[in-house]
Every structure is written in structure tokens, then in C-alpha cells.
Amino acid sequence: MKYQATFKLFAYAEFELNQKWSDYLSWMWISKILLLCAVFLATIVQAKDADSPKLNDEGEFSLMGALSDLGLHNLQDERWNAYGQGTYISSFKQAFPAAYTNLNGTPNSLLPKAERSFTATATFYLGLRAWTGAEFYVAPEMISERPLSGLKGIGGSIQNFELQKNGTAHSTWYVSRAYYRQTVSFGGTPGEVKSSPLQLAGIVDSRRFVFTAGTFSILDFFDKNTYAGDLRQQFLNMAFLTNAAYDFAADARGYTTGLVGEYYFDNWAFRFARIAGPKNPNDLPLNFYMLKYYGDQAELEHKHVIKGQPGAVKLLGFRNRENMGRFSDAIAAYQSDPAKNATTCTGFNYGSDNSSAPDLCWARKPNVKMGIGVTIEQRITEDLGLFFRGMYSDGKTEVYSYTSADRSISFGALMKGFRWGAGKRCDRSWLCAELDFK
């Protein structure tokens, strides 16, 4: 049996344009022409085989598939499985002039010198089936990284989502996920669940309740999108991981501890969860006083078929209660007493030494932040799909876990490589699992 290894190369670069506007526009037109040519060629080139290869296709290597070929593993009804994924991403920026770097004592500017950034991650996914409906999963993970300017200034916009995992140039190991999942069936149409990371292959009913408890990423369950979600295989920018305005409770690496409930009724699904947030904004230690500080979210999903092509619409809402500051309270505190600034703060203040501006550390108390958003995905052809995300949050308090956005919209398209012979690509988020109800 022959296996073909697939390699993916991601490149990202930032440049400063000092040319005249006419030169800049000419470069813009050249970029547009090249993009249109690429899309045109991808459209007219016909795939040799329009059928998607199966999991154990000859052109795709899988440890589970190899064991199955040897008669040592059952890919249709798994008792256990093991997967792994490694990703390396490199980026750089050229030197540029900046007259106001670290002005007024702030250490949070993007440095004007030339810099190179990289991330290297490795994740191992292990799953084990116990009693009826019970599954256990664990995923140890390694991160090694060097961010641009320590993720400060515009370097914190996180063009590469792996940079938010709080690592160093030396490898750091931790457990990203360790949880228990229990499924209770209520009948309906049986469907096949395929083997994938954090998913044991088997048969499930279309009407069921799934309970999960442990450590995980809340994005393993909420706001999942076929075409924009797995940033290791799709868009790299953190804004495509989920709604940018979705300040989901999590530690600095994006993981949390809590409870998730999911109720499936044929093409409908309803999810709810309560999870722990960090003790301080974007910090690693979690606050486990989940009756006082917590993140709640609920999501309603409906799957549909339009002219033979599947799609889904999801409505998501979240409500966080954290020890966070309101911007209006911080301004009021400084106006009443200018001594209440970053230099006199005894709590968390983002490392600022600016004494001439308000600081949120003087306004932190139990506050609520809420938001609501929608996610839409639609397959157009076998190898082309579209996505849209939009969210609104109240914007009255500081960002506690994700990124500084109160309103966000993202949309785009993703094309698989069937038309140029790239074979199967798993674009159903990083789980790579979908139900095929008969």
C-alpha cells in the first residue's frame, strides 16, 4: 500500500508602502488580476474524480486506517483512537519609522525594528470508549513561539492565532483538553459518526442529549463553522477562529473548564454551557468560583439543504460575569482623583506606567458583558463553500478573554483541492467529523 504525505506551507508578511499613490494603485490592480486568474484557473480545471476519497483512501495516510487494514482496528465502531497534528507558521515584518513608539511610558507599542515571528505546535488526541454512551478524551499539547514585539501594539492583532497560546521560544507542554462525554439517545434516525480527533467512530441517533464535563475549548462545541474555524488548516488570522466580538471565557491559551449540554432533534440542535473565566484579563490561571464568576452561552442551530447542498444557520448568545472594569467607571475614577492611574494601581494593569490616563484597575468589580451573533455556512458545490459571521456585544467593559472587538463581521469562501488533484482536505473544523444520516 502506498501513502502520499501532504504538506501545507503558510506564509505571512507585512510591508510598508512608501511609493506614490499611483504606484500603490498599480500594485493593487496587479494583485486583483492575479487573484482573478487564480480563481478562473481553479474553476475551469476539471477534477479527475469528483468523489471525495474515503478515510482509508490509498492516497491518504492515517494511523487508524493503517491499523484497520491490518485487522487491528475497527473504523466503524471504535473503542479507542489516537491522532496527532503538528503545525509550524513563520512570519516577519520589515523595519519602519514610528515617531510615537512607547509614548508616555506605555510599553505596549509595536517595535519599529525588523522582526521575525514563528509558532510550532504539536497536539495529540486520545479517545477511549467506556460504558454505553460514555467517552473519555485527553489532548496533550506543545507550543513554542516568538511573537512580534511580544504581542504588543498592532502585533497583538494576532495574524497567527497560535501566538495567543502564551508560550516561549522553548517548548511548553500542557493538557489542552481532558473531559468526559455522555450521550443519552432518544431515537430518531441512526447516523454514522466518522473517526477523527476527539471523536470515536460509531452510530448515534439523530435525537439525543450529550453532556460534557472537564477541560476543553468552548469552540469545540459553539460557533463551529465548516469553512472558517480550524485555523491550522484554513485562515490563519485569529478573527476567523470565531466571531471576533465573542469574548468567550477562557485562559490565555483559549481553554477553560466547565459543563456543556447539547440537545439534538433531527436538523435542530440547542446547546448551553457554563464555563470558567480567567482570574485576570487574558491570564492563564482560571477562576473556579463559577457561581460568582462565569461565562454562560447558548446556541440554536438549524441545518438545511438548498438545491441539494447542505448548510447551517446558528444563533449564539453569551453572558459573562467577571471581575472586570467598565470604561465609564475608570474615566470617572480618574476625573475625581487623578492619582488613580496605572502607576498607583496595586492590581492587574497590563504593565502600563502611564500616569496621565485612566486605568481599568481602579474600576474592576463584578460586571456583566453580553453579546449576540449569527453564523451562516452554505456549500455551493462539492469543493466550494461560503461562510458569514456577525456579532454585537455591549462594549461597556474591558475584554476579558479574547480580543478587543465589540462589533465584528467576517465572510469568505473556501475551496478544496479536488480541482487540481490535491485530494481530500478535512474542512469540517479541526474535528473533521460529520453525521451522515440515512
N, C-alpha and C positions, 0 to 999 in steps of 0.2 A: 504494500500500500504506500502511495506517495502522498506526502503532505506539503502544502505550499505555505510558507510563512509570509505573513503580511506585516509590513512596516508602515508606520504613519509618521510624517515629518510635519511639525508645526513651526512656523516662523513668524515672528512679530518684530517690527522695527518702528522707531519713532524718529522723524527727521524734522528739522527746522527749515522752512522755505523762505529764503531771503531774496528770491528772484522778483522781478516785476510782476504785476498782476497779469499782464498778457502772457508771460511765461508760465505762471501758475495755472491759468486757464487752459493753456495748451496741454499741460501735463494732465489736467482733469479730463480733457477730451480724449487724450490717448488712453487713459485708464478706462474710460467708459467704452471706447471702441474695443479694447482688449477683452473687457468683461462681456460685451455683447458677442464677440467672436467665440469666446469660450462657451457661452450658453448655446449659441447656434450650433456649434460642432457637437456639443453634448446631446442636442436634440435630434440632429439628423443621423448621427451614428446609431445604427440599429444593434440591439443586443443579440448575441448569438443564441442565447437561451433566455427567454423571459421568465422562466420559472425560477423562483428563489431556491437555492440549494438547501437541503435539509441539514440538521445539526451535524450529522455524521457524514457530510459530503466528502468526497476524496480530496477536494481542494482546500479543506479546512481542518486544521489540527485542533483537537480537543482531548484533554486527558480523559475525561469521562467517555468520550466517543471511542478512544483507543482501548480503554478497558472493556467497553461494551463489545467491541469487535473481537476481543479475546475471550468473551463469555464470562468476564469477571464483574460486570456491572449491568444493571437493568436501567436503561434510559427512559423507560416508560413509567416505572414505578420505583422511585429511588428510596433507599433507606438512608443514604448519605451522598454527599458530593463535595467536591473541592475545586475551587477555581482561583486564579491569580491574575493580576494585571499590574503592569509597570508602565510608567509614563515619564518622559523627560521633555521639558519645554525650556527653550532658551530665548531670551530677548535682549535688546540693547537700545541705548539712546546715545545720540551724539551730544557733544558739549554745546551749550547755548548761552547767550548773555542773559543775565537776570539781575536787575538793579535792586530788588527788594527781598533777596533771599534772607530768611530768618529775621525779618524786621521786628523791632520792638521786643526782642528777647525770645520770640517763639522758635522752637527747634523743629517745626513741622513743615518746612518747605522742601520741595523737590530740589535736589542739588543741581547746580548748572554744569557740573563736570560730566564727562562721558562715563557711562556705566554699563555693565552687563549684568543681567539677571538670569537666574535659572531655577528650576524646580525639578526634583527627581522624587517620584513616589512609587511605592510598591504596596499593594493591598492583597491579602489572601482571604478568601471567603470559604468558610467551612460550615456545612449544614448537616444536621442529624435528625432523623425522624424517631420519635419516642412512641408513646401510646397513640390511640386513634385521634387524629386531628392535631396532635402536638408536634411541634418542630422547634429545634434549638439552633441558633446561628451565632457565630463569632467571626470577627473580621479584624485581625491584627494589621496594623498599617505602619509604614515608614515614610518619613518626609525628610528631605534635605533641600535647602533653598537658600537663595541670596536675592532679596528683593531690591528694587530700585529705591535708593535713598531710605531704606528701612520702612518702606510703605508710607512715606510721609509726603505731604502735598499731593500733587496730582499722581504721584507714584502709588497713592492709596486707592486710585480708581480701579485697581486690580484688573489689568488687561488679561492676566493669567490667574484663574480662580484658585489654583493650588497655593498661591502665595499667602492666602488667608489662614493657612493651617499652622502658623506660628512655629516654624522650625528654624534651624540654623544650618550653616554650611555642613556641619557634621550630622550624620543620620540620627534621627529621633524616632523611637518606636513607642507605640501606644495602641490601645484597643479602641478602634473606631466604633465597633458595634458588638454587642453581646446581649441577645434578647430571646425571649420565649414567645412563641406564637401558637395560639389555639384556635382551631376552626370548628365551628358548630354548623352542621348542614341542616337546611330546611327544605330540601327537594329542589324542584325545578329541572332544568336541562343539564345533564352532565357535560363537562368540558375538560379538555386536556390542558394541563399546565406543563410547559416545557422546562427542561433542566437549564438552570442559569445561576449566576452568583446570587446567593441568598434566596434561592427558590428551588425546592425539591420537586422533581417531576412527579406527576400523578394525575388523578381525576378529581375534580371538585364540582359541586353543584352550583348552578347559577344563582341560587338563593341560599345565602349563608351569612353567618356573623363571624368576624375574625377579630380576635383580641390579641394585642401585642403589649408586652411589658419588658422594659430593660433600657439599654443604651443604644441609640441609633441616631440617624439624621431624620428630622421630621420630613425632609424632602424625599425620603424613601417611600412616603405614603401620600403626601399632599403636593398639589400643583405639579404632578408628573406630566410630562409632555413628550410625545414620541419624537419630535423633531428638534427640541431645544431643552436639554436637561442634563445629559451626560457630557460635561464639558471636556472630558478626556477623549471623546470621540467626535464631538460636534463643535459648536462655537466655544472658543476659549474664554471669552470675556465673562466676568462674574455676573454681568447684567442679564445673561441668558441662562443662568443657573435656575432662576425663578423670577417672580416679579421683583424688581429692584426695590419697590416700596414695601415689600413683605418683610418686616422686621421680626422674623421668626426667632423664638427663644432658642439660644444655643451657646455653647462655649466658643472660644476664639477659633477653633478648628471647624465649627459648624455642626457639632454633635451635642446631644442632650440626653437626658434620662426622663422617662415618663411612661404614660399609658396611652394607647391608641385603640379605638374601636371602629370597625368598618362593617357596614351592613350592605350586602349586595342583593338586589332584587332584579334579576334579568339584566336589562340595559341600564338600570339605575344603580347608583351607589351613594351612600351617605357616610361620611367619616367625621369623627370628632376626636380630640386629643387634649390632654393636659400635660405640659412638659415643663422642665426646669430651665430657668434662665441663668445667666452669669451673676456672680456677686457684684462685679463692677462692669461697666460697659466694655464689650468686646474683650473680656478677660477669660482665662482658662478655667478657674475654679467655678463650679456651679453652686447655686443657692438652692438647697434641697428643702427649704421651708415652703413647700408647694401649696399650702393652704393660705399663705400670706402673699407670696410672690410666685408668679406662674405665667405661662403663656398658654392661652386657650385658642383653638382653631376648629372650624367646622367647614366642611366642603360637600357640595352636592354636585354629582356628576351624571351626565346622560350621554350614552353612546348612541350613535345613529349611523345610517348608511344612506348616502346620496348617490344615485346612479351607480350603484354597485361598489362605491368607495367608502370605507369606514372613516368616521370622525368622532369627535367628542367635544362637549361643552362642559366647563366646570366653573362653579361659582364658589369662591373662597372668602371667608371672613376670619379675622383674627382679633384677639383682645389680650393685650399684655398688661399685667400689673407688676411693676418693678419699682425699685428704689431709684427713680430717675428724676432729673430736673426738667422743669418747664422753662422755656426760653424767657417768657414774660416774667417769671419769678426771679430769674437770675438778673435780669435787667433792673427790676425793681429793687432788689437787694443792693446792687452796686450804686444805684442812684441815691438810695437812702444812706449808704455808708460806703464810700469809695475804697475803704480798707478791705472790703470783702471782694478780693480779687484772687487770681491764681497764686500769687506769691505768698499769701497768708493762709491758703487752704491747707487743712491738715488731712483731707481725704483724697480721693482719686480726682486728678485734674488734668489728665492727658499729658503730663510732663511740661506744662506751659509755665513760663516765667514772666508773662505779660501782666504788669500791674495796672495797665491803663484801660482795661476792658473787663466786662462782667465775666464770671466763671460759673459754670453749672454746678460746681461742687457745693456752692452756698444755697442751692435751690433743691437739692435732692431730698425726696420724701416719697412715700407710696403714691404713685400716679398711674394713670391708665392711658394706654395708647391703643387705638383701634384702626382697622383698615378693611377694605373690601375690594375684591378684584375678580377678574374673569380670565379664563384661559380657553382658547379655541384651537383645535387642531383638525386638519382635514387632508386626507390623502387624495391626490389628484390623479395620479397614475401609479403603477406598481412601484416605481422608483422615485416619485416626486411627491413631497408633502409640504403643506403650508402651516404656519403657526401664528398665533397672536396672543399677547398677554397685555393686560392693563390693570392697574391698581391705584386706589386712592387711600391714603392714610391721613390722620388728622394733622400731623406735622407740628403739634404743640410741644412735644417733648423731644429730648435727645434720642438719637439712635442708640439702641442698647446692644444689638447683636449683629446686624447685617451691614447695610451701607447707607450713606446719607442721601436718601431719596424719599420724598413724601408723595410724589406722583410719578408714575412710570408707565411707559408704553414700549413694547418691543414686538416686532413681527419679522417674518422672513420665510425662507424656503430652504429645504434640504433635499439634495438629490443623491441617491445611492449610486454605486459604480457599475450597475449592470450594463449600462450602455457602452462602457469602454472596457468591459471584461474584468472588472475588479472583483466580481463575485459577491458573496454575501457580506453585508455590513449590518451589524446589530444596532438599529437606531430606535429601539423602544427603551429609551433611557438606559441607564447602566445595568438595569436588571435583565434586559433582553428577553423579557417574558411576556407572552400574551395568551389570552384564552381563546381557544378555537372551539366554540360551542357548535354542536352539530344539530 
